[in-house]
């Protein structure tokens, strides 16, 4: 029983920190041995919801709108009234309507005062960031997009890429037990997107964990 409770808490923690594939694997493993437990069924739903919502956000950031809509619909199939996910679907639908209304839409306007050398630097860094992110090189991708944001603020929606880059880099740092560094990175994401509830939750939970660790350290002096 103690092992079961521990694994259930572990799955919940994995969901909280955005490690949805691991959470889903853990929850389904529990379902194999305790499928009749309502808490396990709920945990599977939570992990599936997080997985699909995350997939929708990534697809949206890459401009893959049909994939984003399919993913968000899968998430809402688990929790139909979840406010953040409902809002995400609204964003996807608005972008799809805008794209349908202007199928030959020209690329986003670039800053008119950017000289040709700067323009080339911005474009190269932007593309490099995309390639690095897809390859899992999160710190390098973030550095490339930060360069873009510095030279040409919000060029080709680079802030959306940055928020996702900061989110996953923070999760990576967290899994390496670099908690303060993870919080610092998530704060950069929060500065760009103050209303992002997921990022705020990461920060709040990790700061709470660090506070508990400090308290335990103090108690054992």
C-alpha positions in Angstrom: 0.0 0.0 0.0 2.8 2.4 0.9 4.5 1.7 -2.5 1.2 2.3 -4.3 0.7 5.7 -2.5 4.3 6.7 -3.3 4.0 5.9 -7.0 0.7 7.8 -7.2 2.3 10.9 -5.6 5.3 10.5 -8.0 2.9 10.5 -11.0 1.2 13.6 -9.7 4.5 15.3 -9.2 5.6 14.5 -12.8 2.4 16.0 -14.1 3.0 19.2 -12.0 6.4 19.6 -13.6 5.4 19.0 -17.1 7.0 15.6 -17.5 3.8 14.2 -19.1 5.2 11.2 -20.9 6.8 9.9 -17.7 3.7 10.7 -15.7 1.5 8.8 -18.2 3.8 5.8 -18.2 3.7 5.8 -14.3 -0.1 6.2 -14.2 -0.7 3.4 -16.7 1.6 1.1 -14.8 -0.5 1.8 -11.7 -3.7 1.1 -13.8 -2.3 -2.3 -14.7 -2.3 -3.3 -11.0 -5.0 -1.1 -9.5 -7.3 -0.2 -12.4 -10.4 -0.1 -10.2 -9.0 2.6 -8.0 -10.7 5.9 -9.0 -7.5 7.9 -8.1 -5.5 6.0 -10.7 -8.2 6.6 -13.4 -8.1 10.3 -12.5 -4.3 10.3 -12.7 -4.3 8.7 -16.1 -6.7 11.4 -17.3 -4.6 14.2 -15.8 -1.4 12.8 -17.5 -3.2 12.4 -20.8 -4.7 15.9 -20.5 -1.3 17.4 -19.8 0.4 15.5 -22.7 -2.1 16.7 -25.2 -2.3 20.3 -24.0 1.5 20.5 -24.1 1.5 19.0 -27.6 -1.1 21.6 -28.7 1.0 24.5 -27.3 4.1 23.2 -29.1 2.3 22.8 -32.4 0.8 26.3 -32.1 4.2 27.8 -31.4 5.4 26.2 -34.6 2.5 27.3 -36.7 1.2 23.8 -37.1 -2.4 24.8 -36.6 -4.3 21.6 -37.7 -2.1 19.5 -35.4 -2.5 22.0 -32.6 -6.3 21.8 -32.9 -6.3 18.0 -32.9 -4.1 17.9 -29.8 -6.2 20.5 -27.9 -9.4 18.6 -28.8 -7.8 15.4 -27.4 -7.0 17.4 -24.2 -10.5 18.7 -23.9 -11.8 15.2 -24.3 -10.4 14.5 -20.9 -11.4 17.7 -19.1 -13.9 19.6 -21.3 -14.2 22.7 -19.2 -10.5 23.3 -18.2 -10.2 27.1 -18.6 -6.6 27.3 -19.8 -7.2 24.7 -22.4 -10.5 26.3 -23.6 -8.6 29.5 -24.0 -5.9 27.8 -25.9 -8.4 26.3 -28.3 -9.8 29.8 -28.8 -6.4 31.1 -29.8 -5.9 28.2 -32.2 -9.3 28.8 -33.8 -8.6 32.5 -34.2 -5.3 31.9 -35.9 -6.9 29.3 -38.2 -9.6 31.7 -39.2 -7.1 34.5 -39.8 -5.0 32.1 -42.0 -8.1 31.0 -44.0 -9.1 34.6 -44.5 -5.7 35.5 -45.9 -4.2 32.4 -47.5 -1.7 34.4 -49.5 -0.7 36.5 -46.4 2.7 38.0 -46.7 5.3 37.2 -44.0 5.2 39.4 -40.9 6.5 42.9 -41.5 10.1 43.2 -40.4 11.4 46.3 -38.6 11.9 48.9 -41.3 15.0 50.4 -39.7 16.9 47.1 -39.6 19.9 47.2 -41.8 20.8 44.3 -44.1 23.5 42.9 -41.9 21.3 42.9 -38.8 18.5 41.4 -40.8 20.7 38.5 -41.9 21.9 38.0 -38.3 18.3 38.0 -37.1 17.1 35.5 -39.7 20.1 33.2 -39.1 19.6 33.2 -35.3 15.8 32.6 -35.7 16.3 29.6 -37.9 19.2 28.3 -35.8 17.0 28.5 -32.7 14.3 26.4 -34.4 16.8 23.8 -35.4 18.4 23.6 -32.0 15.1 23.4 -30.2 14.0 20.5 -32.4 17.3 18.8 -31.7 16.8 19.1 -28.0 19.5 21.7 -27.5 17.4 23.9 -25.3 20.0 26.3 -23.8 21.5 27.0 -27.3 18.0 27.5 -28.8 17.1 30.0 -26.1 20.3 31.9 -26.6 19.6 32.2 -30.3 16.1 33.4 -29.8 17.2 35.8 -27.1 19.5 37.3 -29.7 16.6 37.7 -32.1 14.5 39.3 -29.4 17.2 41.8 -28.6 17.9 42.8 -32.2 14.2 42.7 -33.4 11.7 42.5 -30.6 9.0 39.8 -31.3 10.3 39.1 -34.8 8.2 36.4 -36.4 6.5 35.8 -33.0 9.9 34.8 -31.4 8.5 35.5 -27.9 6.2 32.5 -28.3 9.2 30.4 -29.1 11.1 31.9 -26.2 8.4 31.2 -23.7 8.3 27.5 -24.7 12.1 27.4 -24.8 12.3 28.8 -21.3 9.6 26.4 -20.0 11.4 23.3 -21.2 14.8 24.5 -20.3 13.5 25.2 -16.8 12.1 21.6 -16.6 15.4 20.2 -17.7 17.3 22.2 -15.0 14.7 21.0 -12.5 15.3 17.4 -13.3 19.0 18.0 -12.8 18.2 19.3 -9.4 19.2 22.9 -10.3 16.1 24.3 -8.7 17.1 28.0 -8.4 18.4 28.1 -12.0 15.1 26.5 -13.1 13.1 29.2 -11.3 15.3 32.0 -12.8 14.6 30.6 -16.3 10.9 30.3 -15.7 10.8 33.9 -14.4 12.1 35.0 -17.8 9.2 33.2 -19.4 6.8 34.9 -16.9 8.2 38.3 -17.8 7.3 37.7 -21.5 4.0 36.1 -20.7 2.7 37.2 -17.3 -0.6 35.5 -17.6 0.8 32.0 -18.3 -0.6 30.0 -15.4 1.5 26.9 -16.1 4.8 28.9 -15.7 3.5 30.6 -12.6 2.6 27.1 -11.2 6.2 25.8 -11.9 7.7 28.8 -10.1 5.3 28.6 -7.1 5.8 24.8 -6.6 9.6 24.9 -7.0 10.0 27.9 -4.7 7.9 26.0 -2.1 10.1 22.9 -2.5 13.2 25.0 -2.0 11.7 26.6 1.1 10.9 23.2 2.6 14.5 22.1 1.8 15.8 25.1 3.6 13.6 24.4 6.6 14.8 20.8 6.8 18.4 22.0 6.6 17.9 24.4 9.4 16.2 21.8 11.6 19.2 19.5 11.2 21.9 22.0 12.2 
